[in-house]
């Protein structure tokens, strides 16, 4: 059983870099850089639950930290970096349906497994 690859779409007009951070010490975090209007996708994910996605927006006036996406551990895979207003940015989950559904044989991990 494997979760869908993490996909992060940059809907800002700036380059963004950050990290997809997983729950388990057995899973390697994924650093990323994504250009304006483009998307980044992890190479693999396996059975790693995602707990946080950070984003640093590279603006002409300097770097701005976005509000990260945070979870106790999720199998969701579709995310976007959005421009809220006045140089405030956030990483948010994209809710669009079936690609975020867990596999049919999915069993929610216990707190000890996270």
N, C-alpha and C positions, 0 to 999 in steps of 0.2 A: 504494500500500500504506500503510495506517495501522494503528497499534496501538489496542487498546481504550482507552477513557477510563479514567483512574485513579479508583478509587473507594475511599474511606477511611471505614470504619464506626467510630464511637466507642462502644465497649462499656463505657466508664467512666461514673461518675455525675457527671462534671464537664464543663464546656466545655473544648474543646481547640482550640488554634491551632497552625499549623505551616506547613511548606512542602514541596511535592513538587519535588525538584530533578532536573533532567535533565542528561544527559552533555554535550550539545553547546552551544556558545556561541550557536548559531543557534536554540535552543529557549528560550523564556521559562519560568522557574520559576513554579509555581502556589502562591501563598499560599492558606491555607484557614482557616476557623473552622467547627467543627462542634459542635452541642449534644449533650448526653448522649443516648445511644440513637438518634442520627440518623446519616445518612451524607452525605458530600460527594462530588461527582463533578466532575472537571475538565470544562471546556467543550469542549476539544479536546486532542489530543495529537499527531496527525500521525505522523511517523516518529521521534519522540523517545524514546530509551531512558532509563529512569528509573535514577538512581544513588543517591538518598537520599530518605527521608521523615523529617522532623523533627516533634516534637510537644511542646508545652508545655501541661501540664495545669494548669488554673486552679482550685486547691483553696482552701477557706476559710483554710487556714493559709499560703497562698502558692503561687507557681508552682513546678512540678516538671517538670524535663526528663525526658522518656521516653528510653529507649534507642532510637535511630533505626533504621529499616530501611536497610541499606546493601548496595550491589551495584556491580560494575564496569560494569553496564549491563544492564538487563532489560526485557523486553516485558511482564512480569507486570502485572496491573492491579488485583487485588483485595487490599486491605489492611485491617487492623483495629488500633485502639489498645486495648490490654488492660491491666487492672489485675492485676499479678502478685501483690503482697501488700505490706503495710506501706508504702504510698505509693511503691511502685516500679511503673513503667509501661513498656510497650514497644510499638513499632510492629512488627507482624508481617504476613507474607504469609498470605492466606487461601487454602488449598489446597482447591479445590472442583471442579476439572474443566475442562470445555471452554472456558469464557470466558477462560482464561489461555493457551490454545493459540495459537501464532503463526499468521498466515495461511499458507495452503498454499504460496504463492510466497516465503515468508520465507527470507532468507539472512542468517546470522549476520554482523554487521559485524566488520571487522578491528580490531585495536587502534588503528590510525591513524584509523579512522572514528569511534571512540568519543571 
